[in-house]
Amino acid sequence: MGLDGERILSKIAFIKEQLQSIRMLTEVKSKNEIIYDQWLLKGLKYSLQTAIEAMIDIIYHITAKRFAHAPVDARDALRILRQNNIIGQQDFETFTSMIGFRNKVVHGYQEILPERVYEISTAELGDFNRFINIILEWLPEEG
């Protein structure tokens, strides 16, 4: 069985929903309202975490179905995409950093400063769009 385009598109739609929720919140609340409200911060972290997890699901699906590779972890899956020229080196580094953020949120490796959550939520959502665009440009070639 090959790539499941519908599954990939469903994950992309989920990422877009999370980004829209983040934008809606950051447009109506000030930075201080957000960084000093633990529930707003938790909501932002959750939306970022689940959006990144959807990216990881897409990456795993592509590596398994297109390249017959069972990655050890998400970074390994990204390496496979890099090796096959689906993503460039800069995108590899950006997406690896995003996965690192997700791991910190999920596993509590270290405290994530509220200011960092806010920064990602207001200035770095374009990285998700970059990922989506790469996948959407690549997907028709695979169809």
C-alpha positions as CSV (number, residue, x, y, z in Angstrom):
1,M,0.0,0.0,0.0
2,G,1.3,3.4,-1.0
3,L,1.0,6.9,0.3
4,D,-2.4,7.9,1.7
5,G,-3.0,11.4,0.3
6,E,-6.2,11.8,2.2
7,R,-4.5,11.0,5.4
8,I,-1.8,13.6,4.7
9,L,-4.3,16.2,3.7
10,S,-6.3,15.5,6.9
11,K,-3.2,16.1,9.0
12,I,-2.5,19.3,7.1
13,A,-6.0,20.5,7.7
14,F,-5.5,19.8,11.4
15,I,-2.3,21.8,11.5
16,K,-4.1,24.7,9.8
17,E,-6.9,24.5,12.4
18,Q,-4.3,24.7,15.2
19,L,-2.6,27.7,13.6
20,Q,-5.9,29.5,13.2
21,S,-6.7,29.0,16.8
22,I,-3.3,30.3,17.8
23,R,-3.7,33.4,15.6
24,M,-7.2,34.1,16.9
25,L,-5.9,34.1,20.5
26,T,-2.8,36.2,19.8
27,E,-4.8,38.7,17.9
28,V,-7.3,39.4,20.7
29,K,-5.0,39.1,23.8
30,S,-1.9,41.1,24.6
31,K,1.5,39.6,25.2
32,N,1.1,40.2,28.9
33,E,-2.4,38.8,29.1
34,I,-1.0,35.6,27.5
35,I,2.3,35.1,29.3
36,Y,0.8,35.7,32.7
37,D,-2.3,33.4,32.2
38,Q,-1.3,29.8,32.8
39,W,-4.4,28.5,31.0
40,L,-3.8,30.6,27.9
41,L,-0.1,29.4,27.9
42,K,-1.2,25.8,28.3
43,G,-3.6,26.2,25.4
44,L,-0.9,27.6,23.2
45,K,1.5,24.9,24.1
46,Y,-1.1,22.3,23.4
47,S,-2.0,23.7,20.0
48,L,1.7,24.0,19.1
49,Q,2.4,20.5,20.4
50,T,-0.4,18.8,18.5
51,A,0.4,20.7,15.3
52,I,3.9,19.4,15.5
53,E,2.7,15.9,16.2
54,A,0.6,16.1,13.1
55,M,3.8,17.1,11.2
56,I,5.5,14.1,12.7
57,D,2.7,11.8,11.6
58,I,3.0,13.1,8.1
59,I,6.8,12.6,8.1
60,Y,6.5,9.1,9.5
61,H,3.9,8.2,6.9
62,I,6.0,9.4,4.1
63,T,9.2,7.7,5.3
64,A,7.3,4.4,5.8
65,K,5.2,4.4,2.7
66,R,7.4,6.1,0.1
67,F,10.9,5.1,1.4
68,A,10.1,1.8,3.2
69,H,11.9,3.0,6.2
70,A,10.8,2.7,9.8
71,P,12.4,5.7,11.5
72,V,13.9,5.4,15.0
73,D,12.4,8.8,15.9
74,A,11.1,12.0,14.3
75,R,14.5,13.4,13.7
76,D,15.5,10.2,11.9
77,A,12.4,10.5,9.7
78,L,13.4,14.1,8.9
79,R,16.9,12.8,7.9
80,I,15.2,10.5,5.4
81,L,13.3,13.4,3.9
82,R,16.6,15.4,3.8
83,Q,18.5,12.6,2.2
84,N,15.8,12.3,-0.5
85,N,15.7,16.0,-1.2
86,I,12.2,16.6,0.0
87,I,13.5,19.2,2.4
88,G,16.6,21.3,2.4
89,Q,19.2,21.6,5.1
90,Q,17.7,24.8,6.6
91,D,14.2,23.2,6.7
92,F,15.7,20.1,8.3
93,E,17.3,22.3,11.0
94,T,14.0,24.3,11.5
95,F,11.8,21.3,11.7
96,T,14.3,19.5,14.0
97,S,14.1,22.5,16.3
98,M,10.3,22.3,16.2
99,I,10.4,18.7,17.2
100,G,12.7,19.6,20.0
101,F,10.2,22.1,21.3
102,R,7.5,19.5,21.2
103,N,9.6,17.1,23.1
104,K,10.3,19.7,25.8
105,V,6.5,20.3,26.1
106,V,5.6,16.6,26.2
107,H,8.4,15.3,28.4
108,G,9.1,18.3,30.5
109,Y,12.8,18.1,29.8
110,Q,13.1,21.7,30.8
111,E,11.0,24.7,31.5
112,I,9.8,26.6,28.5
113,L,9.6,30.2,29.2
114,P,6.2,31.9,28.6
115,E,8.0,34.5,26.4
116,R,9.3,31.7,24.1
117,V,5.8,30.2,23.7
118,Y,4.5,33.6,22.8
119,E,7.3,34.2,20.4
120,I,6.7,31.0,18.6
121,S,2.9,31.7,18.6
122,T,3.3,35.2,17.0
123,A,6.5,35.1,15.0
124,E,7.3,31.5,13.9
125,L,4.0,30.0,12.6
126,G,5.4,30.5,9.1
127,D,7.5,27.4,9.8
128,F,4.4,25.3,9.8
129,N,3.2,26.9,6.6
130,R,6.7,26.2,5.0
131,F,6.3,22.5,6.0
132,I,2.8,22.4,4.6
133,N,3.9,24.0,1.3
134,I,6.8,21.6,0.9
135,I,4.5,18.6,1.4
136,L,1.8,19.9,-0.9
137,E,4.3,20.6,-3.6
138,W,5.8,17.2,-3.3
139,L,2.6,15.2,-2.9
140,P,1.3,15.6,-6.5
141,E,4.6,14.3,-7.8
142,E,3.9,11.1,-5.8
143,G,0.3,10.7,-6.9
